[in-house]
Amino acid sequence: MKILVHFKSGFKQTFIVPKCMLAVEFRNIARAIGGNIESIEFSLPSRRQSNISTIELRKGVLRLPEKR
């Protein structure tokens, strides 16, 4: 699952998170990476567009480069 996190500092970061990860666990990871969270946007990639394997998703959170 793709999650875009907007931090209070103005920084934005996109994460790829396994569906089985608890929201509280993800929030703690995101907060440790970027600080206080302002808002979170969730989106699911289509099956055809997903280039990341299920095995990779189960291993943890993958950080994507920030889009400008």
Backbone torsions as a table, in degrees:
resi	resn	phi	psi	omega
1	MET	NA	136.4	176.1
2	LYS	-89.5	133.6	178.2
3	ILE	-131.2	125.3	176.2
4	LEU	-102.3	122.9	-178.6
5	VAL	-110.4	127.8	174.5
6	HIS	-101.3	119.7	179.9
7	PHE	-93.8	155.7	-178.5
8	LYS	-62.8	-22.1	179.0
9	SER	-73.8	-10.2	-176.5
10	GLY	99.1	-11.8	178.1
11	PHE	-71.6	141.2	175.4
12	LYS	-122.0	140.6	179.1
13	GLN	-140.8	134.3	175.9
14	THR	-98.4	133.6	178.8
15	PHE	-121.0	146.9	168.7
16	ILE	-106.6	120.1	-171.9
17	VAL	-125.4	137.6	176.2
18	PRO	-64.5	144.4	-178.2
19	LYS	-61.5	-25.6	-176.6
20	CYS	-82.0	-7.1	-178.7
21	MET	-73.6	136.0	177.6
22	LEU	-69.7	144.0	-179.3
23	ALA	-60.1	-38.9	179.9
24	VAL	-64.2	-41.4	179.0
25	GLU	-63.5	-44.7	178.5
26	PHE	-63.1	-44.8	-179.6
27	ARG	-57.2	-42.2	179.4
28	ASN	-65.0	-39.8	178.3
29	ILE	-65.9	-46.8	-179.3
30	ALA	-62.5	-41.6	179.6
31	ARG	-63.9	-39.0	179.2
32	ALA	-66.2	-31.4	-179.0
33	ILE	-80.5	-44.6	-171.2
34	GLY	-122.0	-3.1	-179.9
35	GLY	96.8	-155.3	-176.7
36	ASN	-66.1	137.8	-175.2
37	ILE	-95.1	132.3	175.5
38	GLU	-91.2	-48.3	178.7
39	SER	-156.5	162.6	-179.3
40	ILE	-133.3	134.3	176.3
41	GLU	-117.4	130.0	-179.8
42	PHE	-105.5	142.0	172.5
43	SER	-153.6	146.4	178.1
44	LEU	-105.1	128.6	176.9
45	PRO	-72.5	150.1	175.7
46	SER	-68.0	155.4	-177.8
47	ARG	-61.8	-33.6	-179.8
48	ARG	-72.3	-32.7	-177.0
49	GLN	-82.7	-16.5	-176.0
50	SER	-74.7	116.4	178.5
51	ASN	-98.7	-2.9	-178.2
52	ILE	-98.2	130.2	-177.2
53	SER	-73.6	159.9	178.0
54	THR	-60.8	-36.2	179.8
55	ILE	-63.1	-43.3	178.8
56	GLU	-63.4	-39.2	-179.5
57	LEU	-65.4	-33.9	-179.0
58	ARG	-71.8	-20.3	-176.8
59	LYS	-74.0	-25.7	179.8
60	GLY	152.2	-157.3	-175.7
61	VAL	-90.5	132.0	175.3
62	LEU	-109.7	132.9	179.3
63	ARG	-95.3	133.0	175.7
64	LEU	-101.0	151.9	178.2
65	PRO	-64.0	148.9	179.7
66	GLU	-68.8	135.4	176.3
67	LYS	-88.8	135.0	180.0
68	ARG	-116.5	NA	NA
